[in-house]
Amino acid sequence: MKTRARLPAAPPISGSKAALGRLLALLMLALPAAPAAAGDIRATVRDRDGKPVADAVVVAVPSGGATGAGIPPGLAEEDQRNKEFVPYVLPVQAGTRVHFPNNDNIRHHVYSFSPAKTFELPLYSGTPTSPVLFEKPGVVILGCNIHDWMVGYIYVSESPHFAKTGADGKATLGGLPGGDYTLRVWHPRLEGSEQATARPLAVPATGAVDAATTIGLTPDFRARRAPTPGRGGY
């Protein structure tokens, strides 16, 4: 009598499901992660005459307090060119280290007596080896012991969400997680307190929200520059 050849037994169904699960897991790891939802704030700052305000710092603080987790502070630079601090206003996040290069052909003596940061860089040229750490939120007023008209500002924000307005008075705070925020505006010549500008703002998970702020400005009392050829000072 002729016998039939035996076929190999089919693998258990449970084993096939496990193998399929492992394959699907590997495929999921290979796929690019979906981008996190984020919204933008399109801020506009004008004075009481309707003119755009440059060098205004716009800050958005998440409801319940600032959360800088996952957004580590980095390095920033406050230059010295043509006997001026450049930029005039530098916004940074608390914990940022700032370099102070001197690109003039003379030496400068940089200092600040501000409560948010007191420091001194005695007469030097080039770039100091160590940057200055700005760990405390607040406004730091910069000066030079040699040139009285040299004044600059470092705005140290407790929130990682901030931007500075350009000549058109506009700034964009991008990539904010959707939710409720408090929006504030600061300027070196701000009339009144920064807290008086605070307003609630809801940021969408995707897309943008517009935020217009009107502020009063005090007169510009900066000292006049020493006379230089071709420049009449402020």
C-alpha positions in Angstrom: 0.0 0.0 0.0 1.4 3.4 -1.0 1.8 5.9 1.8 1.3 9.7 1.4 4.1 12.1 2.3 3.3 14.1 5.5 3.1 17.9 5.1 4.9 20.0 7.8 2.5 21.1 10.5 1.3 24.7 10.3 2.8 27.0 13.0 0.5 27.7 15.9 -1.7 30.7 15.3 -0.6 32.4 18.4 3.1 32.3 17.2 2.1 33.9 13.9 0.4 36.7 15.7 3.4 37.3 17.9 5.7 37.5 14.8 3.3 39.9 13.1 3.2 42.1 16.2 7.0 42.3 16.2 7.1 43.2 12.5 4.5 46.0 13.0 6.5 47.3 16.0 9.7 47.5 13.9 7.7 49.3 11.1 6.4 51.9 13.6 9.9 52.6 14.8 11.1 53.2 11.3 8.3 55.7 10.6 9.2 59.4 11.3 7.6 60.8 14.4 4.6 63.1 13.9 5.5 66.8 14.5 4.2 68.1 17.8 1.3 70.6 17.5 2.4 74.2 18.1 1.0 77.6 17.6 2.4 81.1 16.9 1.8 84.5 18.4 2.1 87.4 15.9 2.7 90.4 18.1 2.6 94.1 17.1 3.7 96.9 19.5 2.8 100.5 18.8 3.1 103.8 20.8 0.1 106.0 21.6 0.6 107.8 18.3 0.2 104.6 16.4 3.8 104.4 15.4 5.6 101.0 15.5 8.0 100.4 18.4 11.3 98.7 17.7 13.3 96.9 20.4 10.3 95.9 22.5 10.5 92.5 24.1 7.3 90.4 23.9 7.1 87.5 26.5 4.5 84.7 26.7 4.3 82.9 30.1 2.3 79.7 30.2 -0.6 79.6 32.5 0.6 78.3 35.9 4.1 79.6 35.5 7.0 79.4 33.1 8.0 76.0 31.9 11.5 75.9 30.3 11.8 72.1 30.5 13.2 70.7 27.3 14.3 74.1 26.0 17.8 74.5 27.5 19.3 78.0 27.5 22.3 78.5 25.2 24.9 81.1 24.4 24.3 84.6 23.2 26.5 87.6 22.2 26.4 91.3 23.1 28.9 93.0 20.8 30.6 96.3 21.0 31.0 98.1 17.7 31.5 101.8 16.9 31.5 102.5 20.7 28.0 101.1 21.0 26.4 97.9 22.5 25.1 95.8 19.6 22.3 94.8 19.9 20.8 97.7 21.9 18.4 95.2 23.5 19.2 91.6 23.8 16.5 89.2 25.1 17.7 85.9 26.6 16.3 83.1 28.6 17.3 82.8 32.3 20.4 80.5 32.5 21.9 81.8 29.2 25.6 82.6 29.1 26.5 85.8 27.1 29.8 86.6 25.4 30.9 90.3 25.3 33.3 90.6 22.3 34.9 94.0 21.8 35.2 94.6 18.0 36.4 98.2 18.4 40.0 99.2 18.1 40.0 100.6 21.6 39.4 99.0 25.0 36.0 99.0 26.8 35.1 98.5 30.5 31.7 96.8 30.7 29.7 96.7 33.9 26.2 96.5 35.4 24.9 97.3 38.8 21.4 95.9 38.1 19.7 93.7 40.8 19.2 91.0 38.1 22.9 90.8 37.5 25.9 92.7 38.9 29.2 92.1 37.1 32.3 93.9 35.7 34.6 93.2 32.8 37.6 95.5 33.3 39.3 97.2 30.4 39.8 94.7 27.6 39.9 94.2 23.9 38.9 91.1 21.9 36.7 88.5 23.6 36.9 87.5 27.3 37.6 83.9 27.8 34.5 83.2 29.9 31.0 84.3 29.1 28.8 85.9 31.8 25.9 83.8 33.2 22.5 85.5 33.5 20.6 83.2 35.8 18.0 85.6 37.3 15.0 87.0 35.4 14.9 90.8 35.1 16.4 93.7 33.2 20.2 94.2 33.2 21.4 97.7 32.2 24.9 97.7 30.6 27.3 100.6 30.7 30.9 101.4 29.9 33.2 103.2 32.4 35.1 104.8 29.5 32.2 105.9 27.3 29.3 107.4 29.2 26.9 107.3 26.2 27.3 103.5 25.8 24.1 102.0 27.2 22.6 98.6 26.4 20.0 96.2 27.9 19.8 92.5 28.4 16.3 91.3 29.2 16.4 88.0 31.0 13.1 86.1 30.6 11.8 83.4 33.0 9.9 82.0 30.0 11.5 80.4 26.9 8.9 82.1 24.7 9.9 85.6 23.8 10.9 87.7 20.8 12.0 91.3 20.0 10.2 93.6 17.7 11.8 95.0 14.5 11.6 98.4 13.0 8.0 97.6 11.9 7.0 96.9 15.5 6.3 93.3 14.8 7.6 90.0 16.3 6.6 86.4 16.0 6.8 84.0 18.9 6.8 80.6 17.2 6.4 77.0 18.2 4.3 77.4 21.4 2.3 74.5 22.8 -1.4 75.3 22.6 -2.9 76.7 25.8 -3.4 79.7 27.9 -0.6 82.3 28.3 0.0 85.7 29.9 1.5 88.1 27.4 3.8 91.0 28.5 5.7 93.7 26.8 8.9 95.5 27.9 10.9 98.4 26.4 13.8 100.5 27.7 11.5 103.5 27.6 8.3 101.9 28.7 6.1 104.2 30.6 4.8 102.4 33.7 5.5 98.9 34.7 5.9 95.8 32.6 3.2 94.0 34.6 0.7 96.7 33.6 1.0 95.4 30.0 0.1 91.8 31.0 -2.9 90.3 29.3 -4.3 86.8 28.9 -4.0 85.1 25.5 -5.1 81.7 24.2 -2.7 80.1 21.8 -4.1 77.6 19.4 -2.6 74.1 19.0 -2.0 74.9 15.4 -2.1 78.2 13.5 -1.4 81.7 14.8 -3.1 84.3 17.0 -2.6 88.1 16.6 -1.8 90.2 19.6 -1.6 94.0 19.3 -0.3 96.1 22.3 -0.1 99.9 22.7 2.4 101.3 25.1 3.5 104.7 26.3 7.1 105.8 25.9 9.2 108.1 28.0 11.6 110.6 26.4 15.0 109.2 25.3 17.5 110.5 27.9 20.6 108.7 26.6 23.7 110.8 26.9 25.0 112.3 23.7 28.0 110.8 22.1 31.4 112.4 22.1 31.8 114.3 18.8 33.1 112.1 16.0 33.7 113.0 12.3 30.5 112.6 10.3 28.3 111.8 13.2 26.4 114.3 15.3 25.4 112.0 18.2 21.9 111.1 19.3 
